[in-house]
Amino acid sequence: HGMLQDSGLYHELSDITALGKRELCDVFTCLSVTVRDLKKSGASDVAKIMDLQDLEKRHSDPDARFLLCETFIAHLKDDTAPVDKRCLLQLQAQLQSMERYVER
């Protein structure tokens, strides 16, 4: 995660978000996308299309991972929202399904 290797940027992000390096890495891992992901999603949002065009110009690897600023900010706003039990049960069911699939 290149942005965390820049100590100035890391400290700014850490101060603003109150997240440590591990948590910031987790956020990046969970929310980042590839150019390939953006193309598959058929990005209709003008900002995402502009991001996609910019990323394609700067990076030749379609599997390099990027965290869109809007996605990061939306996550920070939603981070304080409580998780309901139904959501956790759905996640647990999906994990169990994936485990069964891998075991085959």
Secondary structure as UniProt FT lines:
FT   HELIX           2..5
FT   HELIX           7..17
FT   HELIX           21..31
FT   STRAND          33..34
FT   HELIX           35..40
FT   TURN            41..42
FT   HELIX           46..58
FT   TURN            62..63
FT   STRAND          65..66
FT   HELIX           69..78
FT   TURN            79..80
FT   HELIX           85..103
//
